[in-house]
Amino acid sequence: MGKVTGFIEIERHDRTYRSASDRIRNYKEFVIPLEERDLERQAARCMDCGIPFCHSGCPVNNQIPDWNDLVYQSDWEQASHNLHSTNNFPEFTGRICPAPCEAACTLNIDDSPVTIKTIECAIVDRAWAEGWITPQVSAVKTGKKIAVVGSGPAGMAAAQQLARVGHDVHLYEKNETPGGLLRLGIPDFKMEKHLIDRRMGQMIAEGVTLHCGVHVGVDLSAADLEANHDAVLLTGGSEKPRDLPVDGRDLDGVHFAMDFLPQQNRRVAGSNLDGDVEPIVATEKHVVVIGGGDTGSDCIGTSIRQGALSVTQLEIMPEPPEKENKGLTWPHWPLKMRTSSSQAEGAERDFSVTTSSMAGEDGRITHINCQRVDEKFQPVDGGEFELKADLVLLAMGFVHPMAEGMLVELGVEFDGRGNVKADTVAYETSREKIFAAGDMRRGQSLVVWAIREGRQAAHAVDKYLMGTTELPR
């Protein structure tokens, strides 16, 4: 796989970023791609592993050594065919996936894994530029009509797979444009939205009918949806945010992250916000982001671009180690200190901190009262302190999908965490012909897991309708 001695002769070299002072002036992507020759040299580093752990590290089971070898051999078109055989949207994962495949790479034992994510992104970007990606229109029509509810990565993947085997697929999205959290939750500086539009164009040409601005359970009853389709696949998001029930939570200036981020994404897209929606902006404010994950990081980058005076990110977990113990963690995803591009743009980060209360004047937030905690989350004596805050963004994750409306009307069962109950073989819920996949079934997760579940659910739905299927899992 690749050059036999490549991993010995060639050092790891990855994409770089435009300078922070330059990139925070706009909302455009700022990653600087590698040149073709550099990419082929990086692909040459892929080892002839006895067991390529990158396969198990990748939720969609990308055939990483195979397309690394094809890139090394300069056969980019075949590399694109191989990559798309397991991943419908590598331009998404090549930008926003955290790359668990690289953590699982054998070369990560000495912290120099193959630049898998970079090569993946380069393959698909070149494939689009060269015109190798075209609609795959089914020559036969099954006569079966399928509803996919939710147009995020799980719904998009499932809809595309099902349309390609001849089903009449209808993709329903409650927002004005498709993409789910890819569209409204991921900032444009991480992934520009023309990438979603381009894929949707391909999917529509393949036979997917898109219904935007249709909120099932509100604009369209779940009963009518079920009655008018041979199968229904639920692929909505895990949208119930984790709240922070402390004194002062109801002050003006305290918002959920997913009330803040979509507003800016709509501004970038040139969309008009509804007149009754309060604009949430960080301009000339001291911002506190509560929550240390990706959503919190997105709040940081957005706040900095809006002109915040300061941005502080609080995390209740202890500060992780700078470097993991490879003998204990590899090839699994390790817990270690990571600094996102947004955090590197000027945020202050503080660990082992909980918020005990919020305070303000005239009904508006002015500061939060914090408490340092130990590894068991117990208060540390003398660990109280205060943080100035004009805007507090709650980015502590999501607990489960919204049950009100469609899910209650359908009468599907929920698991112990409040997600729609379905297994990973049949993907069928407690109701016949009703299926669930993605965050709605597994809870808040990565885009790559959503794509995997969307593909596998498409396999299950096709088999349910036709008795057999040729779709891959």
PyMOL commands that set and color helices and strands:
alter all, ss='L'
color gray80, all
select helices_A, chain A and resi 6-9+20-23+36-43+54-57+64-72+76-84+90-96+100-104+106-110+116-130+153-163+181-184+194-205+222-227+257-269+294-305+326-329+343-345+406-410+439-442+447-466
alter helices_A, ss='H'
color red, helices_A
select strands_A, chain A and resi 16-17+31-32+145-149+168-173+209-212+231-234+240-241+254-256+286-290+310-315+348-351+353-361+364-373+379-388+391-394+398-400+434-436
alter strands_A, ss='S'
color yellow, strands_A
deselect
rebuild
show_as cartoon
